[in-house]
Amino acid sequence: MGFQQGLSGLNASSKNLDVVGNNIANANTVGFKQSRAEFADIYASTFASSSNVAGIGTRIKDIAQQYGQGNVETTSNPLDVAITGNGFFRMQSAAGSISYSRNGQFQLDNTGFIVNNGQYLTGWPVSATTGALIKGGTPQPLQVTVGNIGARATGGSGTANAGLSLTTNLNASSPVISRAASPAGVGPLSISDPATYTSTTTATVYDAQGVSHNLSFYFTKVAANQWEVQTSFDGGTPTPTGAGGTNGYLMFTGNGALDATTVPTDPLTGTAASNVSGFTFSTTLTAPNGATSPFTFAVTFPKSTQFGSPFDVTALTQDGYADGTITGLSIGSDGVVVGNYSNGQTKNIGQIVLASFENNQGLQPLGDNRWSSTFASGQPIIGDPNTGNLGSLQSSAVEDSNVDLTNELVNLITAQRNYQANAQTIKAQDTILQTIVNLA
């Protein structure tokens, strides 16, 4: 029987050496999880056997992977992603098969998909119309729109007060300018004559094809607390901003705050005019590139003031943009992938999902740092990072192998000695058998 015990020990020790060697070989493999050889004894018995029967050796009961956290190492690639805590990336092959990984070394392929070793990273996509995340159902491969994201006309975002927002201070100490004919006044506004207006500023706006245009504002103090506002589109003839093409005015209270309710009176005609603290800009000019006309959007002057300090523009925003190409990516701890584009826009690309299992030990290793689910592992539980028992994500970082190299080298020495000891039992049994043979 001694040969049997020694032989089983050699086989088990050999497999243990394989496990330790594989751990050492993958000490620098991103997302690798070390394995441990688990032994069980072999015991031969019958109903008639007594309790003092010797066993007949050992066997490898299981090679169990250890899913402990590896060290997180920062990198310079924003698409590198490390999982801190529980969970696996959900990967999909070109054929549609699903696997799971902790290797977060991702890149973009030539079609914009986020991939690793030819496997697509999956998550929640976004709506092409609203940009909102579409959660639920089956996660889809995440694809980045690299270029030609499309243009949007100023006012096209669909949000409240979409269009142009201008916050300014108009100098309260500026003299009143009369629109009466010379010599009593300066007459109509002339872009080329600064004496016909008090202050001016220009904003860039975009048409439906993403072509930029200049919208200039001309502010003229025509009475106490009353400022005439006219606009010029691409250097064209100044246009009154009031309803029906009449003059429009910004009104202020005695303490310099914007007065959006008082109905102004035209100083020349004495008739009611338009208060344009919020008005709709419209031009019937046909854009030279053939963009959709008329070009219409809202213009507002939130928190504008009239104080005795120089003319100043403190905020100027508009919601249009030209076409753009991607310049960078960022990934939040919640897995939301955001693209940064050359036109200054940011867009949600999607959200990475994570999968967890009731029994990680039941996962089937596939190689390339991937596993597949089995009956023993249970069905994958899909969810957003940083929710429930799922870990968070860290961009520009990877999870190193969880192999403790020092410990594995000690295990290697132990496994080698164990192999040598089992060889000695076979050698001793051989010596005994030789002695018996020599007695014959």
C-alpha positions as CSV (number, residue, x, y, z in Angstrom):
1,M,0.0,0.0,0.0
2,G,2.9,2.3,0.6
3,F,3.4,2.9,-3.1
4,Q,-0.2,4.0,-3.4
5,Q,0.1,6.7,-0.7
6,G,3.4,8.0,-2.1
7,L,2.1,8.0,-5.7
8,S,-1.1,9.9,-4.7
9,G,1.1,12.4,-2.8
10,L,3.3,12.9,-5.8
11,N,0.3,13.6,-8.0
12,A,-1.3,16.0,-5.5
13,S,2.0,17.8,-4.9
14,S,2.6,18.1,-8.6
15,K,-0.8,19.8,-9.1
16,N,-0.1,22.0,-6.1
17,L,3.2,23.0,-7.7
18,D,1.2,23.8,-10.9
19,V,-1.2,26.0,-8.9
20,V,1.6,27.9,-7.2
21,G,3.5,28.2,-10.4
22,N,0.5,29.6,-12.2
23,N,0.0,32.2,-9.3
24,I,3.6,33.3,-9.6
25,A,3.4,33.5,-13.4
26,N,0.3,35.8,-13.1
27,A,1.7,38.0,-10.3
28,N,1.6,41.0,-12.8
29,T,-1.6,40.1,-14.6
30,V,-4.2,42.8,-14.1
31,G,-7.4,41.5,-12.5
32,F,-6.0,38.0,-11.9
33,K,-7.3,36.1,-8.9
34,Q,-4.9,33.6,-7.2
35,S,-5.9,30.0,-6.8
36,R,-5.4,27.6,-3.9
37,A,-5.1,23.8,-4.0
38,E,-7.3,22.2,-1.5
39,F,-6.4,18.6,-0.4
40,A,-8.6,15.8,0.9
41,D,-7.5,12.4,2.2
42,I,-8.4,9.0,0.6
43,Y,-9.6,6.5,3.1
44,A,-10.5,2.8,2.2
45,S,-12.9,1.1,4.5
46,T,-15.5,-1.6,4.7
47,F,-18.2,-2.4,7.1
48,A,-15.9,-4.9,8.8
49,S,-13.0,-2.5,9.0
50,S,-11.8,-1.2,12.3
51,S,-11.1,2.4,13.0
52,N,-7.3,1.9,12.8
53,V,-7.1,1.2,9.1
54,A,-4.5,3.5,7.4
55,G,-5.6,5.8,4.6
56,I,-4.5,5.2,1.0
57,G,-3.3,8.7,0.2
58,T,-4.5,12.1,-0.8
59,R,-6.1,13.9,-3.7
60,I,-6.7,17.5,-4.9
61,K,-10.3,18.1,-3.8
62,D,-10.6,21.5,-5.5
63,I,-8.5,24.3,-7.0
64,A,-10.4,27.3,-5.5
65,Q,-9.8,30.8,-6.8
66,Q,-9.5,33.5,-4.1
67,Y,-11.5,36.7,-5.1
68,G,-9.9,39.1,-2.6
69,Q,-9.3,42.7,-3.6
70,G,-6.0,43.4,-5.4
71,N,-4.1,46.6,-5.1
72,V,-5.4,49.5,-7.2
73,E,-2.7,51.2,-9.4
74,T,-3.2,54.5,-11.1
75,T,-2.5,54.9,-14.9
76,S,-2.6,57.6,-17.5
77,N,-5.4,55.9,-19.6
78,P,-8.9,57.3,-18.7
79,L,-10.4,54.1,-20.0
80,D,-8.6,52.0,-17.5
81,V,-11.1,51.1,-14.7
82,A,-10.6,49.4,-11.4
83,I,-13.3,47.8,-9.3
84,T,-13.0,48.5,-5.6
85,G,-15.2,46.0,-3.8
86,N,-17.5,43.3,-5.1
87,G,-18.5,42.8,-8.7
88,F,-17.4,41.9,-12.2
89,F,-17.4,43.7,-15.6
90,R,-20.0,42.2,-17.9
91,M,-18.4,41.4,-21.2
92,Q,-20.0,40.3,-24.5
93,S,-18.3,38.7,-27.5
94,A,-19.1,39.5,-31.1
95,A,-21.2,36.3,-31.2
96,G,-23.2,37.4,-28.2
97,S,-21.8,35.1,-25.5
98,I,-21.4,36.7,-22.0
99,S,-18.5,36.5,-19.7
100,Y,-17.3,38.4,-16.6
101,S,-14.0,40.0,-15.8
102,R,-12.1,42.1,-13.3
103,N,-9.6,43.2,-15.9
104,G,-10.3,46.9,-16.5
105,Q,-7.8,47.6,-19.3
106,F,-10.2,49.0,-21.9
107,Q,-9.6,50.6,-25.2
108,L,-11.7,51.9,-28.1
109,D,-11.9,49.8,-31.3
110,N,-12.1,51.3,-34.8
111,T,-15.9,51.6,-34.5
112,G,-15.9,53.3,-31.1
113,F,-16.9,50.3,-28.9
114,I,-15.2,49.9,-25.5
115,V,-13.3,46.6,-25.6
116,N,-10.9,44.4,-23.8
117,N,-9.3,41.3,-25.5
118,G,-11.9,41.5,-28.3
119,Q,-14.8,41.5,-25.7
120,Y,-17.3,44.4,-25.6
121,L,-17.9,46.1,-22.3
122,T,-21.6,46.3,-21.6
123,G,-23.8,48.8,-19.7
124,W,-26.9,51.0,-20.0
125,P,-27.1,52.9,-23.2
126,V,-28.4,56.5,-23.6
127,S,-31.4,57.8,-25.6
128,A,-30.3,59.3,-28.9
129,T,-32.9,62.1,-28.5
130,T,-32.8,63.0,-24.8
131,G,-29.4,61.8,-23.8
132,A,-30.9,60.1,-20.7
133,L,-29.7,56.7,-19.5
134,I,-32.0,53.8,-20.6
135,K,-31.9,51.5,-17.6
136,G,-33.4,48.0,-17.4
137,G,-33.6,45.1,-19.7
138,T,-30.4,43.7,-21.1
139,P,-27.2,45.7,-20.9
140,Q,-25.8,46.6,-24.3
141,P,-22.2,47.1,-25.6
142,L,-21.1,50.7,-24.9
143,Q,-20.1,52.7,-28.0
144,V,-18.5,56.1,-28.1
145,T,-19.5,58.6,-30.8
146,V,-16.1,59.7,-31.8
147,G,-17.1,62.4,-34.3
148,N,-20.0,64.1,-36.1
149,I,-22.1,64.3,-32.9
150,G,-24.3,66.8,-34.7
151,A,-25.0,70.5,-34.3
152,R,-27.7,72.3,-32.4
153,A,-29.2,75.7,-33.1
154,T,-29.3,78.2,-30.3
155,G,-32.5,77.7,-28.5
156,G,-32.7,74.1,-29.6
157,S,-32.1,72.4,-26.2
158,G,-35.8,72.4,-25.3
159,T,-35.0,73.4,-21.7
160,A,-36.7,76.4,-19.9
161,N,-35.5,79.7,-21.3
162,A,-33.5,77.9,-23.9
163,G,-31.5,80.3,-26.0
164,L,-29.2,83.1,-25.0
165,S,-28.8,84.5,-21.5
166,L,-27.0,87.8,-20.9
167,T,-26.3,89.3,-17.5
168,T,-24.9,92.8,-17.6
169,N,-24.4,96.0,-15.6
170,L,-25.5,99.2,-17.4
171,N,-23.8,102.3,-16.2
172,A,-26.3,104.4,-14.3
173,S,-24.1,107.5,-14.6
174,S,-24.2,107.4,-18.4
175,P,-25.9,110.4,-20.0
176,V,-29.4,110.1,-21.6
177,I,-29.2,109.9,-25.4
178,S,-32.2,111.3,-27.3
179,R,-33.4,109.6,-30.5
180,A,-34.8,112.9,-31.8
181,A,-33.4,114.2,-35.0
182,S,-30.3,116.4,-35.0
183,P,-29.6,118.9,-33.5
184,A,-32.0,118.0,-30.6
185,G,-30.8,114.4,-30.5
186,V,-28.5,111.9,-32.3
187,G,-31.2,110.3,-34.4
188,P,-31.5,106.6,-35.2
189,L,-28.9,104.0,-34.1
190,S,-25.9,103.7,-36.4
191,I,-23.5,100.9,-35.8
192,S,-20.6,103.0,-37.2
193,D,-21.4,105.9,-34.9
194,P,-20.7,105.3,-31.2
195,A,-22.4,108.5,-30.3
196,T,-25.8,106.9,-31.2
197,Y,-25.6,104.2,-28.5
198,T,-24.2,103.9,-24.9
199,S,-22.8,100.3,-24.8
200,T,-22.5,97.2,-26.9
201,T,-21.6,93.6,-26.7
202,T,-21.6,90.6,-29.1
203,A,-22.5,87.0,-28.5
204,T,-21.9,84.0,-30.8
205,V,-24.9,81.9,-31.7
206,Y,-25.4,78.9,-33.9
207,D,-27.9,77.9,-36.6
208,A,-29.3,74.5,-37.2
209,Q,-26.2,73.5,-39.2
210,G,-23.8,74.5,-36.5
211,V,-22.6,77.6,-38.3
212,S,-21.6,80.4,-36.0
213,H,-23.2,83.9,-36.2
214,N,-22.6,87.2,-34.4
215,L,-25.5,88.7,-32.5
216,S,-24.6,92.2,-31.4
217,F,-26.6,94.1,-28.7
218,Y,-26.7,97.9,-28.6
219,F,-27.8,99.5,-25.3
220,T,-28.9,103.1,-25.3
221,K,-29.9,105.1,-22.2
222,V,-33.0,107.0,-23.5
223,A,-34.4,108.0,-20.1
224,A,-33.8,107.6,-16.4
225,N,-33.9,103.8,-15.6
226,Q,-34.8,103.1,-19.3
227,W,-32.5,101.5,-21.8
228,E,-33.3,100.9,-25.5
229,V,-32.1,97.5,-26.8
230,Q,-31.5,96.8,-30.5
231,T,-29.7,93.9,-32.1
232,S,-27.6,93.4,-35.2
233,F,-27.3,89.9,-36.8
234,D,-24.0,89.3,-38.5
235,G,-23.3,93.0,-38.8
236,G,-26.6,93.7,-40.5
237,T,-29.0,96.6,-40.1
238,P,-29.9,97.1,-36.4
239,T,-33.3,95.6,-35.5
240,P,-35.7,96.9,-32.8
241,T,-36.4,94.2,-30.2
242,G,-40.0,95.1,-29.3
243,A,-43.2,93.3,-30.3
244,G,-44.1,93.9,-33.9
245,G,-40.8,95.4,-34.8
246,T,-41.2,98.3,-32.4
247,N,-38.5,99.6,-30.0
248,G,-37.9,97.5,-26.9
249,Y,-36.5,98.6,-23.5
250,L,-34.9,97.3,-20.4
251,M,-36.4,98.9,-17.3
252,F,-34.7,99.3,-13.9
253,T,-36.0,100.2,-10.4
254,G,-34.7,103.1,-8.4
255,N,-32.2,100.8,-6.6
256,G,-30.7,99.5,-9.8
257,A,-32.5,96.1,-10.0
258,L,-34.0,94.8,-13.2
259,D,-37.7,95.7,-13.5
260,A,-39.4,93.1,-15.6
261,T,-43.0,94.2,-15.1
262,T,-43.2,97.9,-15.7
263,V,-44.5,98.7,-19.2
264,P,-42.2,101.4,-20.7
265,T,-43.2,104.4,-22.8
266,D,-41.4,105.3,-26.0
267,P,-39.8,108.7,-25.2
268,L,-40.4,110.0,-28.7
269,T,-44.0,108.9,-29.3
270,G,-45.3,108.7,-25.7
271,T,-46.9,105.3,-26.5
272,A,-46.6,102.1,-24.7
273,A,-43.6,100.0,-25.7
274,S,-42.2,96.5,-25.0
275,N,-40.3,95.5,-21.8
276,V,-37.7,93.1,-23.3
277,S,-36.2,91.6,-20.1
278,G,-37.1,88.4,-21.8
279,F,-37.8,88.5,-25.5
280,T,-37.7,86.2,-28.6
281,F,-35.0,87.0,-31.1
282,S,-36.1,86.2,-34.7
283,T,-34.5,86.9,-38.0
284,T,-35.9,86.2,-41.4
285,L,-32.4,86.4,-42.9
286,T,-31.5,83.4,-44.9
287,A,-28.2,82.0,-43.7
288,P,-25.7,81.8,-46.5
289,N,-25.2,78.1,-45.9
290,G,-29.0,77.4,-46.3
291,A,-29.7,76.6,-42.6
292,T,-33.3,76.5,-41.4
293,S,-34.9,79.9,-41.2
294,P,-36.3,81.9,-39.5
295,F,-33.6,81.7,-36.8
296,T,-35.5,82.1,-33.6
297,F,-34.6,81.8,-29.9
298,A,-35.3,83.4,-26.5
299,V,-33.0,86.1,-25.1
300,T,-33.1,86.9,-21.4
301,F,-31.2,89.3,-19.1
302,P,-31.3,87.6,-15.7
303,K,-30.0,89.5,-12.7
304,S,-28.9,92.4,-14.9
305,T,-28.3,95.7,-13.0
306,Q,-28.0,99.4,-13.4
307,F,-25.3,100.7,-11.1
308,G,-22.9,103.6,-11.2
309,S,-20.0,101.4,-12.5
310,P,-18.7,100.8,-16.0
311,F,-20.6,98.6,-18.4
312,D,-19.8,95.0,-17.8
313,V,-21.0,91.6,-18.9
314,T,-20.8,89.1,-16.0
315,A,-22.5,86.1,-17.7
316,L,-23.1,85.1,-21.3
317,T,-24.4,81.7,-22.2
318,Q,-26.2,80.1,-25.1
319,D,-27.2,76.5,-25.7
320,G,-26.3,76.0,-29.4
321,Y,-23.1,74.4,-30.7
322,A,-21.3,73.3,-33.8
323,D,-20.4,69.8,-34.7
324,G,-17.5,68.3,-32.8
325,T,-15.2,65.4,-32.3
326,I,-14.2,63.6,-29.1
327,T,-11.3,65.0,-27.2
328,G,-11.5,63.0,-24.0
329,L,-13.4,60.5,-21.8
330,S,-14.1,60.4,-18.1
331,I,-15.7,57.6,-16.0
332,G,-17.3,58.3,-12.7
333,S,-17.4,56.1,-9.6
334,D,-21.0,55.2,-10.6
335,G,-19.9,54.0,-14.0
336,V,-21.3,56.8,-16.1
337,V,-19.1,57.3,-19.1
338,V,-18.9,61.0,-20.3
339,G,-17.4,62.1,-23.6
340,N,-15.8,65.6,-23.9
341,Y,-16.0,67.1,-27.4
342,S,-14.1,69.8,-29.3
343,N,-17.1,72.0,-29.4
344,G,-17.2,72.3,-25.6
345,Q,-20.0,69.8,-25.2
346,T,-20.1,66.9,-22.8
347,K,-22.4,63.9,-23.5
348,N,-23.2,60.8,-21.6
349,I,-22.0,57.7,-23.5
350,G,-23.6,55.2,-21.2
351,Q,-23.2,53.6,-17.8
352,I,-21.0,50.6,-17.0
353,V,-22.9,47.9,-15.1
354,L,-21.4,45.3,-12.7
355,A,-22.5,41.7,-12.0
356,S,-22.3,39.8,-8.7
357,F,-22.9,36.2,-7.9
358,E,-24.2,34.2,-4.9
359,N,-21.1,31.9,-5.1
360,N,-18.0,33.3,-6.8
361,Q,-16.3,30.0,-6.3
362,G,-18.8,28.4,-8.7
363,L,-17.6,30.6,-11.7
364,Q,-15.9,28.7,-14.6
365,P,-12.5,30.2,-15.6
366,L,-12.2,30.9,-19.3
367,G,-8.7,32.4,-19.5
368,D,-7.9,36.0,-20.6
369,N,-9.0,37.0,-17.0
370,R,-12.6,36.0,-17.7
371,W,-15.2,33.7,-16.1
372,S,-18.5,32.3,-17.1
373,S,-21.5,31.7,-14.9
374,T,-22.5,28.2,-14.0
375,F,-25.3,26.5,-12.1
376,A,-23.0,26.5,-9.0
377,S,-22.3,30.2,-9.2
378,G,-26.0,31.2,-9.6
379,Q,-27.4,33.7,-12.0
380,P,-25.6,37.1,-12.3
381,I,-27.2,39.9,-10.4
382,I,-26.8,43.1,-12.6
383,G,-26.7,46.5,-11.1
384,D,-25.2,50.0,-11.0
385,P,-21.7,50.4,-9.4
386,N,-21.7,51.7,-5.9
387,T,-25.2,50.4,-5.2
388,G,-26.2,47.4,-3.0
389,N,-23.3,45.0,-2.5
390,L,-21.6,46.2,-5.7
391,G,-18.3,48.0,-5.5
392,S,-17.4,51.4,-6.9
393,L,-15.3,52.2,-10.0
394,Q,-12.1,54.2,-10.3
395,S,-11.1,55.7,-13.6
396,S,-7.4,55.9,-14.8
397,A,-6.6,52.9,-12.6
398,V,-6.4,49.1,-12.7
399,E,-6.7,46.4,-10.1
400,D,-3.5,44.5,-9.8
401,S,-3.3,40.7,-9.3
402,N,-4.1,39.7,-5.8
403,V,-1.1,37.3,-5.7
404,D,1.2,37.8,-2.7
405,L,4.5,36.9,-4.4
406,T,6.4,36.5,-1.1
407,N,3.7,34.1,0.2
408,E,3.7,32.2,-3.0
409,L,7.5,31.7,-3.0
410,V,7.2,30.3,0.5
411,N,4.3,28.0,-0.8
412,L,6.6,27.0,-3.6
413,I,9.3,25.8,-1.2
414,T,6.7,24.0,0.9
415,A,5.2,22.3,-2.1
416,Q,8.7,21.2,-3.3
417,R,9.6,19.7,0.1
418,N,6.2,18.0,0.2
419,Y,6.9,16.5,-3.3
420,Q,10.4,15.3,-2.1
421,A,8.9,13.8,1.1
422,N,6.4,11.7,-1.0
423,A,9.2,10.6,-3.2
424,Q,11.0,9.4,-0.1
425,T,8.0,7.3,1.0
426,I,8.2,5.5,-2.4
427,K,11.9,5.1,-2.1
428,A,11.5,3.6,1.4
429,Q,8.8,1.2,0.2
430,D,11.1,0.2,-2.7
431,T,13.9,-0.5,-0.2
432,I,11.6,-2.6,1.9
433,L,10.4,-4.5,-1.1
434,Q,13.9,-5.1,-2.3
435,T,14.8,-6.5,1.2
436,I,11.9,-8.9,1.0
437,V,12.9,-10.0,-2.5
438,N,16.5,-10.6,-1.3
439,L,15.2,-13.0,1.4
440,A,13.8,-15.3,-1.2
